[in-house]
C-alpha cells in the first residue's frame, strides 16, 4: 500500500507540473517564432474534447519566414478504445495524457522544417488508481538542402542536454529517431534526425523525477536548437526550382505522418481534435510521378543522404 501511495503522489506531482511545463513552453516557443518571423502572429484556438479534456491550438501562417506552423498543447483524459488498449498492451482503459506538439514549415527551402513533441501519459485501473506512467517525445529536423553545420548544431544542442543526465542516452535516442522517422516504403529517412524517446518510466537506475527533468530540459532547449538555423538561412536566395523540390519533399513528410506516425494514429483513434492533429501537414505539396533530381545536383545530394 505504501508503494502505491508513493507512486500515486509522484504521478500527481508530474501531472500538474508537466501541464504547467507545456503551457509555459508553448508561450516561449511562440514568442521566439513570432520574433524570427517578424510579420505573422499565432492565432489561438481553444477546444474541448468530447471524451474529456481539451487543448490550445496555436497556428501561424502566411508569414515572412513561416508559411504554416502550429504549436499545440493538449490535456486529455477518458477511456481508451479497445484497439488502443491492444496497441499499448494494457488491460486498463482509463488514461490521462498531456503534451506539446509542434511543426513549423518555412517558406524558404533553405530553412528546414522542424517537428517536436514532449508528452506525459498515465494509466488507471477500474477504481481510478494509477497503475503506470511514462514520458516521451523528441525533436527532429527535415531539411530540403543539406548543410552539415545545421545538422551538427541541431544534434549538438540536444546531445549536450542528454549528456548532463547520462552520456549513454543520446546515442540511444538519436538511433531511435532515425529508425522511427523512416519512410520504409521509400527507403528514406524523413530528415536528418534528432532525438526520439518513449516509455521513459522508473527503472532500477532512474526514477520518475530523472525522466521528468530530462524531458523538460530537452523541451526548454528547443528554441536554441532550431531558431539559430532559421536566422542563418531565412534570407538565402531561392527560386522556383528550389520551391518545386521543397514541395516534392513535403510530399514525403505527408506520407510519413499519414502512414506511419503513432502520434497521429493515437490522436485520431482517441477522438482528438482532427484539425489540431493534422495541423502538421504542409499547405502546398507535390507528388510527381517517378520524380528524380538531376544527377550531381544539390537535390540529389540531399536525397542520397536520406537514403543512407
C-alpha positions in Angstrom: 0.0 0.0 0.0 2.9 2.4 0.9 4.5 1.9 -2.6 1.2 2.5 -4.3 0.6 5.7 -2.4 4.2 6.8 -3.1 3.8 6.2 -6.8 0.4 8.0 -6.8 2.0 11.0 -5.2 4.8 11.1 -7.7 2.4 10.8 -10.7 0.1 13.5 -9.4 3.1 15.8 -9.0 4.3 15.1 -12.5 0.8 15.6 -14.0 0.4 19.1 -12.6 4.0 20.1 -13.2 4.0 18.8 -16.8 0.8 20.6 -17.6 2.4 23.8 -16.4 5.6 23.0 -18.3 3.9 22.5 -21.7 1.9 25.7 -21.3 4.9 27.8 -20.4 6.9 26.1 -23.2 4.2 26.9 -25.7 4.4 30.6 -24.8 8.1 30.8 -25.1 8.3 28.9 -28.4 5.6 31.0 -29.9 7.3 34.2 -28.8 10.6 33.1 -30.4 8.9 32.0 -33.6 7.0 35.3 -33.9 10.2 37.3 -33.3 12.0 35.3 -36.0 9.2 35.7 -38.5 8.8 39.4 -38.0 5.4 39.6 -39.6 2.8 37.0 -38.7 1.5 36.2 -35.2 0.0 33.0 -33.8 -3.8 32.6 -33.7 -5.1 30.6 -30.7 -8.0 28.2 -30.9 -9.1 26.7 -27.6 -11.1 23.4 -27.9 -12.7 20.8 -25.7 -12.6 17.1 -26.3 -16.0 15.3 -26.0 -14.5 12.4 -24.0 -12.6 14.7 -21.6 -10.1 17.5 -21.6 -9.1 19.9 -24.3 -6.3 22.0 -25.6 -4.8 25.2 -27.1 -4.1 25.1 -30.8 -1.9 27.9 -32.0 -1.4 28.4 -35.7 0.9 30.8 -37.6 0.5 31.2 -41.4 1.4 33.4 -44.3 4.3 35.0 -42.5 7.6 36.4 -43.7 9.5 33.3 -42.7 6.9 30.6 -41.9 4.4 29.5 -44.4 2.5 27.4 -41.8 3.2 26.2 -38.4 1.5 25.0 -35.2 2.5 24.9 -31.6 -0.2 22.9 -29.8 -0.9 21.8 -26.2 -3.4 19.2 -25.1 -4.6 17.9 -21.8 -7.0 14.9 -22.3 -8.4 12.1 -20.3 -11.0 9.4 -20.5 -11.2 5.8 -21.8 -9.1 4.2 -24.5 -10.8 2.3 -27.3 -10.2 -1.4 -27.5 -7.7 -1.1 -30.4 -5.6 1.4 -28.5 -5.6 -0.9 -25.4 -4.3 -3.7 -27.7 -1.7 -1.3 -29.1 -0.5 -0.3 -25.7 -0.7 -3.9 -24.5 -2.7 -3.0 -21.4 -5.9 -4.3 -19.8 -6.6 -0.8 -18.4 -8.6 1.7 -20.5 -8.7 4.8 -18.2 -6.0 7.3 -19.2 -4.6 10.8 -18.9 -2.3 12.4 -21.4 -0.8 15.8 -21.9 1.8 17.2 -24.2 3.1 19.8 -26.6 3.4 19.1 -30.3 4.8 21.4 -32.9 5.6 21.5 -36.6 7.0 24.6 -38.5 7.0 24.7 -42.3 9.2 27.6 -43.6 8.7 29.5 -46.9 12.4 29.4 -47.8 13.5 25.9 -49.0 16.9 26.5 -47.4 15.3 26.7 -43.9 14.4 23.2 -42.6 11.1 22.0 -41.4 11.1 21.0 -37.8 9.0 18.8 -35.5 9.0 18.4 -31.8 6.8 16.6 -29.2 7.0 16.4 -25.4 4.4 14.3 -23.6 3.3 12.6 -20.4 0.9 9.6 -20.0 -0.8 7.9 -17.2 -3.0 4.7 -16.9 -5.5 3.8 -14.2 -7.3 0.7 -13.0 -11.1 0.4 -12.8 -11.1 2.1 -9.3 -9.1 5.0 -10.7 -5.9 4.1 -9.0 -2.8 4.9 -11.1 -1.0 1.8 -12.4 1.6 3.1 -14.9 3.1 6.4 -16.2 5.7 7.4 -18.7 7.3 10.3 -20.6 8.0 10.5 -24.3 8.9 13.0 -27.0 11.7 14.1 -29.2 12.7 16.7 -31.9 13.8 16.1 -35.5 14.9 18.2 -38.4 13.8 17.9 -42.0 15.9 20.0 -44.4 15.4 20.3 -48.1 19.0 21.3 -48.7 21.8 19.8 -46.7 24.1 21.9 -44.5 26.4 19.8 -42.2 26.7 22.7 -39.8 22.9 23.0 -39.4 22.6 19.3 -38.7 25.5 19.4 -36.2 24.1 22.4 -34.4 20.6 20.8 -34.0 22.0 17.5 -32.8 24.7 19.0 -30.5 22.2 21.1 -28.6 20.1 18.0 -27.7 23.2 15.9 -27.0 24.5 18.4 -24.5 21.2 18.2 -22.6 21.3 14.4 -22.6 24.9 14.2 -21.6 24.2 16.2 -18.5 22.0 13.4 -17.3 23.6 10.2 -18.8 26.1 10.1 -21.6 24.6 6.8 -22.8 21.2 8.4 -23.6 21.9 10.5 -26.7 23.2 7.6 -28.8 20.1 5.6 -28.0 17.7 8.5 -28.6 19.2 9.5 -31.9 19.4 6.0 -33.2 15.7 5.5 -32.3 14.9 8.8 -34.1 16.4 7.5 -37.4 14.6 4.2 -37.0 11.2 5.8 -36.2 11.2 8.7 -38.7 11.7 6.4 -41.6 9.6 6.0 -44.7 10.1 2.3 -45.2 8.0 2.3 -48.4 10.5 4.8 -49.9 13.7 3.5 -48.2 14.3 7.1 -46.9 14.6 8.8 -43.5 12.2 11.7 -43.2 15.1 14.0 -42.4 18.4 14.2 -40.7 17.3 13.0 -37.3 17.5 14.4 -33.8 16.1 12.5 -30.8 13.2 10.2 -30.2 12.2 8.5 -26.9 9.2 6.9 -25.4 8.0 4.8 -22.4 10.5 6.5 -20.1 9.4 5.3 -16.8 11.1 4.5 -13.4 13.6 1.6 -13.5 16.4 0.3 -11.4 18.7 3.2 -12.3 16.4 6.2 -12.9 13.3 7.4 -11.0 10.4 9.4 -12.4 11.9 12.7 -11.5 15.0 11.9 -13.5 12.9 11.4 -16.6 10.7 14.5 -15.9 13.8 16.6 -15.6 15.4 15.2 -18.7 12.3 15.7 -20.9 11.5 19.2 -19.7 15.2 20.2 -20.2 15.1 18.9 -23.8 11.9 20.9 -24.3 13.4 24.0 -23.0 16.4 23.6 -25.4 14.2 23.5 -28.5 14.4 27.2 -29.3 18.2 27.2 -29.0 18.4 24.1 -31.2 16.3 25.5 -34.1 15.9 29.2 -34.3 19.7 30.0 -34.9 19.4 27.8 -38.0 16.3 29.8 -39.2 18.2 33.0 -38.6 21.1 31.8 -40.7 19.1 30.6 -43.7 15.9 32.7 -43.9 17.4 35.3 -46.2 19.0 32.8 -48.6 18.1 33.4 -52.2 15.8 30.8 -53.9 13.7 30.4 -57.0 11.0 28.2 -58.5 13.4 25.2 -58.8 14.0 25.2 -55.1 10.3 25.6 -54.2 9.4 22.8 -56.5 11.9 20.5 -54.7 10.6 21.6 -51.4 7.1 20.6 -52.4 8.3 17.2 -53.6 9.9 16.6 -50.2 6.9 17.8 -48.4 5.0 15.0 -50.0 7.3 12.6 -48.3 6.5 14.4 -45.0 2.8 13.9 -45.5 3.3 10.2 -46.4 5.1 9.6 -43.1 2.5 11.4 -41.0 -0.4 9.6 -42.5 1.1 6.1 -42.9 3.5 5.7 -40.0 3.2 8.3 -37.3 1.9 6.8 -34.0 1.0 10.2 -32.5 -1.3 10.9 -35.4 -2.9 7.4 -35.0 -3.3 7.9 -31.2 -5.0 11.3 -31.7 -7.4 10.1 -34.3 -8.2 6.8 -32.5 -9.0 8.6 -29.2 -11.2 11.1 -30.9 -8.9 14.0 -30.6 -9.5 17.2 -32.5 -8.8 16.4 -36.1 -7.8 19.9 -37.2 -5.2 20.1 -34.4 -3.9 16.6 -35.2 -3.5 17.3 -38.9 -2.0 20.8 -38.5 1.3 19.1 -39.1 0.6 18.8 -42.8 2.2 21.4 -45.0 0.0 23.8 -47.1 1.4 23.1 -50.5 2.6 19.6 -51.5 3.6 18.0 -54.8 3.5 14.3 -55.9 5.1 14.0 -59.4 5.2 10.5 -60.9 8.6 8.9 -60.6 10.4 12.2 -59.9 14.2 12.1 -59.7 16.5 15.0 -59.2 19.2 15.8 -61.7 22.4 13.8 -61.3 25.1 15.8 -59.3 22.6 18.4 -58.1 22.2 19.6 -54.6 18.7 18.0 -54.6 20.3 14.6 -55.4 22.9 15.2 -52.6 20.0 15.6 -50.2 18.2 12.5 -51.4 21.4 10.4 -51.2 21.8 11.5 -47.5 18.3 10.5 -46.7 18.8 7.1 -48.4 22.0 6.1 -46.4 
